[in-house]
Amino acid sequence: MPRMSATRLLVTAAIAFSIAACSGEGGGEAAPAAKEAPPVLKERHDNFEAIGDAFKAVRGELEKDTPDFALIATKASDINARAQKIEGHFPTGTSVDDGYDTEALATIWQKPEEFKAANQKLVDESAKLVSLAGGTDKAAVGAQAMAMGGACKGCHDQFRLDDKK
């Protein structure tokens, strides 16, 4: 019988060790805790998604023979208001290089004046679109929508991760 007890003891120890290893307890190093994303990451993502949706609506209206200029003005106003929030959505330590699932490049913090200028360009171009949409000149509104889109692209080219390469 003593031999059976020793076998039972070894089996029990092996099971306990296996359970501990699977749960991350005992023996080995614990896996590092995942960084919890600060709420500002979701806020800025949602803000940019809304800007993109509003811009798509503007472009959609401009494809029509008779665009709804009031809708364009409303969407441009939304873009303008959201553009004014952008700078506050980028606290230090929230880039892709900091280990977060984001498209924000560290260049934002390395070149803060350039980032601020790029953001201001979007604020200015969207304000111009609001103003022009009050009229009915489709060509002028279309040209300004292109200028606003250029402001978006200019910022993306410098400060946003292009994960589609």
C-alpha positions as CSV (number, residue, x, y, z in Angstrom):
1,M,0.0,0.0,0.0
2,P,2.7,2.5,0.7
3,R,3.7,2.3,-2.9
4,M,0.2,3.2,-4.0
5,S,0.1,6.2,-1.7
6,A,3.4,7.5,-3.2
7,T,1.9,7.1,-6.7
8,R,-1.2,8.9,-5.6
9,L,0.9,11.6,-4.1
10,L,2.9,12.1,-7.3
11,V,-0.3,12.2,-9.4
12,T,-1.9,14.7,-7.1
13,A,1.3,16.9,-7.2
14,A,1.4,16.6,-11.0
15,I,-2.2,17.7,-11.3
16,A,-1.7,20.6,-8.8
17,F,1.3,21.7,-10.7
18,S,-0.5,21.6,-14.1
19,I,-3.4,23.6,-12.7
20,A,-1.1,26.2,-11.2
21,A,0.8,26.4,-14.5
22,C,-2.4,26.9,-16.5
23,S,-3.7,29.6,-14.2
24,G,-0.4,31.5,-14.2
25,E,0.2,30.9,-10.5
26,G,3.3,29.4,-9.0
27,G,6.5,28.3,-10.8
28,G,6.7,30.7,-13.7
29,E,6.6,34.4,-14.2
30,A,3.1,35.9,-14.5
31,A,2.2,37.4,-17.8
32,P,2.3,41.2,-17.8
33,A,-1.0,42.8,-17.3
34,A,-2.5,44.3,-20.4
35,K,-2.6,48.1,-20.5
36,E,-6.1,49.3,-20.1
37,A,-6.8,52.0,-22.7
38,P,-7.7,55.4,-21.3
39,P,-11.3,56.6,-22.2
40,V,-9.8,59.4,-24.3
41,L,-8.8,56.8,-26.9
42,K,-12.5,55.9,-27.5
43,E,-13.5,59.5,-27.4
44,R,-11.0,60.5,-30.1
45,H,-11.8,57.5,-32.2
46,D,-15.6,58.2,-32.0
47,N,-14.9,61.9,-32.8
48,F,-12.9,61.0,-35.9
49,E,-15.5,58.4,-37.0
50,A,-18.2,61.1,-36.7
51,I,-16.1,63.6,-38.7
52,G,-15.7,60.9,-41.4
53,D,-19.4,60.1,-41.5
54,A,-20.3,63.8,-41.8
55,F,-17.7,64.3,-44.6
56,K,-19.2,61.3,-46.4
57,A,-22.7,62.9,-46.1
58,V,-21.3,66.2,-47.6
59,R,-19.7,64.3,-50.5
60,G,-22.9,62.4,-51.0
61,E,-25.0,65.6,-51.3
62,L,-22.5,67.1,-53.7
63,E,-22.9,64.1,-56.0
64,K,-26.6,65.0,-56.4
65,D,-27.9,67.4,-59.1
66,T,-29.5,69.6,-56.4
67,P,-27.6,69.2,-53.2
68,D,-29.3,70.0,-49.8
69,F,-27.1,72.9,-48.9
70,A,-28.7,73.1,-45.4
71,L,-27.6,69.5,-44.8
72,I,-24.1,70.3,-46.0
73,A,-24.0,73.3,-43.7
74,T,-25.2,71.2,-40.7
75,K,-22.6,68.5,-41.4
76,A,-19.8,71.1,-41.9
77,S,-20.8,72.7,-38.6
78,D,-20.6,69.3,-36.9
79,I,-17.1,68.7,-38.4
80,N,-16.1,72.2,-37.3
81,A,-17.2,71.6,-33.7
82,R,-15.5,68.2,-33.6
83,A,-12.3,69.6,-35.1
84,Q,-12.1,72.0,-32.2
85,K,-12.1,69.1,-29.8
86,I,-9.2,67.2,-31.5
87,E,-6.3,68.8,-29.7
88,G,-7.7,67.7,-26.3
89,H,-8.0,64.1,-27.5
90,F,-4.2,63.6,-27.6
91,P,-2.7,63.5,-24.1
92,T,0.9,62.4,-23.9
93,G,1.4,58.6,-23.8
94,T,-1.5,57.6,-26.0
95,S,0.2,56.8,-29.3
96,V,0.6,53.5,-31.1
97,D,4.2,53.5,-29.8
98,D,2.9,53.5,-26.3
99,G,1.3,50.2,-26.9
100,Y,-2.3,51.2,-27.6
101,D,-4.5,50.1,-30.4
102,T,-4.6,53.5,-32.1
103,E,-3.5,55.1,-35.3
104,A,-2.0,58.1,-33.5
105,L,1.7,58.4,-34.3
106,A,4.3,59.7,-31.8
107,T,4.9,62.5,-34.3
108,I,1.9,64.2,-32.8
109,W,3.9,64.8,-29.6
110,Q,7.2,65.2,-31.3
111,K,6.0,68.0,-33.5
112,P,3.2,69.6,-31.5
113,E,3.2,72.9,-33.3
114,E,2.8,71.2,-36.7
115,F,0.0,69.1,-35.3
116,K,-1.7,72.1,-33.9
117,A,-1.4,73.9,-37.2
118,A,-2.8,70.9,-39.1
119,N,-5.8,70.7,-36.7
120,Q,-6.4,74.5,-37.1
121,K,-6.4,74.1,-40.9
122,L,-9.3,71.6,-40.5
123,V,-11.1,74.0,-38.2
124,D,-10.6,76.9,-40.7
125,E,-11.6,74.9,-43.8
126,S,-14.7,73.4,-42.2
127,A,-15.8,76.9,-41.0
128,K,-15.4,78.2,-44.6
129,L,-17.6,75.3,-45.8
130,V,-20.3,76.2,-43.3
131,S,-20.2,79.7,-44.7
132,L,-20.3,78.7,-48.3
133,A,-23.1,76.2,-47.8
134,G,-25.4,79.0,-46.9
135,G,-25.5,79.9,-50.7
136,T,-26.4,77.6,-53.6
137,D,-23.1,77.6,-55.5
138,K,-22.5,73.9,-55.9
139,A,-19.1,74.5,-57.6
140,A,-17.8,76.8,-54.7
141,V,-19.2,74.4,-52.1
142,G,-17.6,71.4,-53.9
143,A,-14.2,73.2,-54.1
144,Q,-14.3,74.0,-50.4
145,A,-15.3,70.4,-49.5
146,M,-12.2,69.4,-51.5
147,A,-10.1,71.9,-49.5
148,M,-11.5,70.5,-46.3
149,G,-10.7,67.0,-47.4
150,G,-7.2,68.2,-48.2
151,A,-6.8,69.4,-44.6
152,C,-7.8,65.9,-43.4
153,K,-5.4,64.2,-45.7
154,G,-2.5,66.6,-44.7
155,C,-2.9,65.6,-41.1
156,H,-3.3,61.9,-41.8
157,D,-0.2,61.9,-44.0
158,Q,2.0,63.2,-41.1
159,F,0.3,62.1,-37.9
160,R,-1.7,58.9,-38.6
161,L,-0.5,55.4,-38.9
162,D,-1.2,54.0,-42.4
163,D,-1.8,50.4,-41.6
164,K,-3.0,49.6,-45.1
165,K,0.6,49.6,-46.6
